[in-house]
Amino acid sequence: MTSLSKDFTDLPFPACIIRDGLIRPGNRGFARLAGYSEEELSGRPWVAMFHPEDQPLVRNLLTGEWMDGPRARLAARDGTFVNVQLLAAPLDGQGQCVLVIRGNGAAPAGQEEAQAKVVLEDLLQNISDIVHIHSVAEGRLSYINQAFPQLFGYRVQDWLGRSVRDLVAPQFRHLYDDYARKLLEEGHHQGVMCLLDAWGKERFLEYSDVVLQGSNGSMVRGIAHEVTERITRAKKLEQMLDGITLAMADLVEQRDPYTSGHQKRVAEIAVTIAQQMGWPEERLRPLFIAASLHDIGKISIPTEILAKPATLTVLERKFIEQHPQAGADILRRVPFPWDVAGIILSHHERLDGSGYPRGLKGNEIDQESRILAVADVYEAMTTHRPYRPALSTETALAELSGKSDILYDGKVVRVLVDMIA
């Protein structure tokens, strides 16, 4: 938690800290105002402390972006209601510190409100998170706390009136445009953005922003904290995972020179299909890994069968049909955060139930496996094999289209045809 300029218990105003919707804790002034002991207040639901009609307004304070809060009626222990105004400040992503100013039924005393705002501003200027206010459409900054110059090396006065978009790293500015659009459409947005500091270094910030109505119209109020180390570590882990995945794929293909590069090409086709279908980036990753390793189960199949330059016997075909199960068994030992093994297990299933190894039908087959199936069949048909020459692109697409919605997902086939035609 941030260190406050004065001990929390002895703040000159009733105050409490809200975490996960609960009071944790309230200071002496707040306890006296509500008629409870400090121990009785701790753990009580924050919103339940107010008149039912005021609870929707009070709940807004929990979003993490309010500075000037609403006037509301605090429910005292004796059953009466106390008119108060609420001012809030976020505390390093750990909750909200709320100052409670007692009113007279209309507006709180001007001097008391001014003093409370001084305390609130002191809180905002001494937390390590960046607190910001900017316009909705152009993103022009009207307020930034001292965490901004401490992290980025800029002077606050040099950025007031300028657009947040100018801070975004050039290669990510298209993402800022998406951010602005979602703010306008939804009124709030959370995510990660890459900004450049005064020395040109990339810094990643995780933010939580909301559009609120104020005296000057709609403004974006938000809080952000640096996650550069976390993002860098995640990227290194992704690179390591990609390296291991490609090494495992090469190991499989070294045993069957006729299919060299097959898994890599299937992965490229599968991911491109998913992108054309509008899949988000986070869903592409498990598809890429599964496609890159979809034939790993062939490690268990004799080379003589894999490279046989003739039609397979029934027994040899049975060996081949075990590779999805063998691959899934191998990859279940790897603690992927996605069901990579499940995708590989089902990539030879067909919509009519004629596939293997489990004979799944229709919706029993996951979408990733459906995409992988189409990419795998197309790449296999258009590549030379020991038992037949490569088919033309037109022949392969005609084969897939003819079995669309029978063996293969029709939407996936149509996307592939549109990509290649």
N, C-alpha and C positions, 0 to 999 in steps of 0.2 A: 504494500500500500504506500501511497505517497506520504511523505512527512509533512505535517501541517505546520503552519507558522505558530500556532498555539496548540497546547494539548487539547485534543478533541473534547474531552470531558468538560473543560473550562471555557469552551467557546462562548462568546457573549450572547449567543442566540440559541434557542432550542434547535437541536440538530440531531440527525440520525444518519446512519450508513445503511443503504439498502443493498443486499446481495441476494440474488436468486428470488427476488420478490419478498424477502423477509427482512425485518429490522435486525441488523447485526452490527453494532448495538445502537441504542439511543442515549444521548447524554443527559445530564441532570436536568437541564432546562426543559428538554422535551418531555422527560418523565413527569416533571411538575406540571407542565401545561396539560398533559393528557390524564393526569391523576393516577399514574402507575409508578411502581418502583422501576429502576433501571433493569433489574433482573426480570421483572414481569414483562417488560417491553421486548426484551431480546427474544427473537424467534417468532414474533407475531407477524402475520401477513400485513404488509404495508398498505395495500389498497383497502383492506377491511377496516382500517383505522378512520375511514372517512364516510360521510353521508352517502348512501347508495347512488343518489343522483350525481354526485361529484366523482364517483369512482372512475368513470371513463377518462376524465381529465387527468386525474392523479396518476392513472396507469401510464400515461404518456411519459412521465418522468423516468420510467424504467427503461426507455429506449436508449439512453446513454447520450442523447444529443441536446437535451433541453438546457437552456441557461436561465431564462425567465419563465417560471412556471405559473400555473393558474392560481386563482383564489379558490379556496375550498372550505368545507366545514369539517373540522376535525372532531371525531366522536370521542368525548371524554368518558372516563370510567363511570361518572355519576349519571350518565345518560344525556347530558347536555351536549351542545355542539359549539365549538369555538371557531370563529371566523379567522382564517389564516391565509397568508400568501406563501407559496413554496418556491424556493430558488434552489437549483440543483447544479452540481458539478460532477463530472465523471472522475473516477479514481483509478487511473492506469488499467482500465479494462476489468477492474475487480468489483465494480459496483458504482453506486451513486452516493455522494454526500449531499443531503438535503437540509437546507436551512429553513426553519419554520418561523415566519414573522406573524405575530399575533395582530389581527386587525380589529376594527370597531364595527364591522358589519358592512362597511363600504370599502374604503381604501386604508391600508396601513399607514401609520405615521410616516411622513416623508423622511424625517431624520433617521428613524429606525431602519427604513428600507434602504437608505443611502449607506448606512453603516454595514448592513447585511451584504450589499452588493460589493463593498470593499473587501469583505471577508471572502465572498465568492470569487472575486477576481484574483485574490491572493491564492486561492486554491487552484484556479485554472492556470495561473502563471507558474506554479511550482510542481505540476505533475509532469511526468516524463512523456506522456502521450501528447500528440499534437491535436489541439482543439481548433477547429476552423469554421468559418462562416463564409459562404460565397453565394453569388447569384445563381439562379437555376439555369438560365439559358446560356449565358456567356461564361459562367464559372469565375467571375471576378471576385477576388478576395476582399472582404471587409473586416475580417478579424482573424488573427493567428496568435497563438500564445507563444511563450518563450521556448517551448520545446522545438519549435521550427528552426530558429537560428542555431540552436545548440546542435541539432542533428545535421542540418543542411549547409550551415556556414553562410547563409544569406542574412541580410538585415531585414527585419520585419517591414520597415517603412518602404523598402525597395519593392516589395511585392504586394502591398495593399493597393487594390485597384487593378492589378494584373490578373490574367486568367490562370487557373490551375493547369489548364492544358499546356501552357508554356513550360511547366515544370516536368511534364511527362517525357520520358525518353522517346526520341523520334520514332523508333520502330514499334512503339506501343501506343501511339497517339490514336490509331483507329479504335483501340479498346476504350479510350476515353470517350470517344463519340458514342460507343455503345452504352457506356456508363451514364452519360448525360441523357440519352434517349430513355433508358430504363427509369431514371429519376423522374423524368417528366411523365412517363406512363404509369409508374407504380407508386411514386411518392417516397420511395426509400430504396437503398441499395447497399449491399455488403460485398466485399471482395478484396482483391490484392491489386495494387497498381505500382508500376515501376517509374520512379522519378529520378532526375539527375540532381546531384548536389552541386555546390559552388565549384567543386574541383572536377566535375564531370564524371563522378563515380555513380554507378547505378545503385539505388537504394529501393528496396521493396517495402511498401507500407500496406498493412491490412487495415481497412477502413470500415466504418459503419456510419452511413449518412442517411439523413431523413429530410424531407421538404416540410417546412413548417411556415405557418402564416405569422407574420409579425407586423409591426407598425409601418414598415417599408415594403410590405407585400411578401410574396413567397421567397424564402431564402433556404439554402441548404446548410444545415448545421450537422457537424460530424466530429468524430474522434478517430484517430489513427495511431498505430504503433508500428515500429520497424520490425520486419520479419526477414531481413536480408539473409541472415545466417541460416535460418530455417529453409528458405527457398534455395540457397546455394547448396546446402546439404542434400536437399531433395533432388536437385538436378544431378549432383554427383552420383547419388544412388541410382537414378534413372539411367545414367550413362553406364554405370557398372552392370545394371541389369540387362541393358541392351547388349553389352559386350558378352556377357555370359550366354544370353539367348542366341546370339549369332554364332558363338563358338560351339554351342550344342547343335545348332542347325548344320554347321559345317561337318561336325562329327558324323551325323546321319548321312549326309550326301557323299562323304568320302567312301562309303560302302557301296554306293550306287552311282557311278559316274554318269550314267545316262540321265539322271534326274538332277544333276548339279545345277544349283541356282533355283530349283523349282519352288522351294519353300519361301525364299526371298521374294520371288516374283508373285507368288500367291499372296503374300503379306501386303505387297504394294497394291495389288488389285483390290483386295478385300478392304483395306483402309480407305482407298479412293472411293469405292462404292459407298461405304459408311459415311464419308464426308459429303458425298453428293446427296445422301439421304438426310443430311442435317444433324448427324450425331455430334454431341459435344466432345471436346478434346479428351476429357477424362474417360469417356467410354471407348475411345479408339485404342487406348493403350492395351487393355487386355486382349482385344481383337488382334492387334499387331503381334503380341507375344504368342498367342495361340496359333495364328497363321504361320508364324516363323518356325514353330515347332510341331506343326500338326502331324508330321510323319515320323516323329521321334520314336514311336513304337516299332518302327521297322528295324530298329537295332536288333530286335529279337528274332528277325526273319533271316534264314540262310541267304547268303549272297547269291547262290546259284538260282534261287527262286526270284530274287529281285531283278537280276539281270538276264533272266531267261529270254532268249530271242524267239519265243514261240508262245502259242496259247497255253495258259496254265491248266493243269489238271484240276479236278474237283478238290482233291486233297490240298494241292498247292494254293488254290483259291481260298480255302478255309484258313490256311496259314496267314495269307495276306489280310483277310478280314478280321484278324485278331489285333492288327496294329493300333486301331483307335483305343481299344481297352488297355493294351500294353502301354501306350503313350500316356493315357490318363493315370494308370497306376504309377508310372515313373514320376509324373509331375505333381501328384498328390502329396509327395514327400516335400515339395517346395512350398514354403508358406507364403504364396502369392496373396495379395489383398483382394484378388478376383478369382472367379471360378474358371481358371485357364484349363484345368483338367476336364471340367464338364464340357467346355466348348470343343476340345479335341475329341472327347468321347463321342460326340454327336455329329461330327462333320461329315460322316458318310450315311447319316439317316436321310430318308426321303419322305416327302409329304404323304405319299400313299401307303407308307409302312413297309416298302420293299427294301429299305436300306438296312445297314448293320451298324453296330452289333446287337442293338436291342429291338429293332423293328418299330421305332417310334413313328407316330403319325401326327400330321397337322400341328396344332398348337403345343404338342408335347416337345417339339423341337425349338430350342431358343433361337432368338434372332441372330446372334453372333454365329451360331453353327450354320444357319441358313445362308448367310453371306459367305462364310468360309467354303461351304459346299459349292456354290456357284463359281467362286474364284478358283477353287481347286480344279473343278471339272473343265472350266474354260482353259486354264493354263496347261493342263495335262493334254487336252485335245490338240492344242496348237503347238505342241512341242514334240520333237522326235522321240520315239520310244524304241527299244530293241525289237519289239514285235510288230511295229507299224510306223509308217512315216507320219510327219506332222500334218494335221488337217488345216485347211485354210481358215482364216478368220470368219469368212461368210458361212462356211459349213458348220463351224463350232457354234456360232450365234444362232444359226437355224436349228441346230440340234437342241440347244438350251430353250429357245423360244417354243419349239414344238412340244417340249415337256414342261413348259411353264404352268404353274398351279397344279401339276400332276406329280412331278418329282421335285421340282424346284420352286422356290418362292417367286411368284410372278412379279412382284414389285422389284425384287433384287435383280431379276433377269432384265427387266425393262431399263433399270438404271444402267446396267452393264452395256446393254445394246446402245443406249443413248451416248454413253461414254466413248464407245469405240466406233460407232457408225459415222 
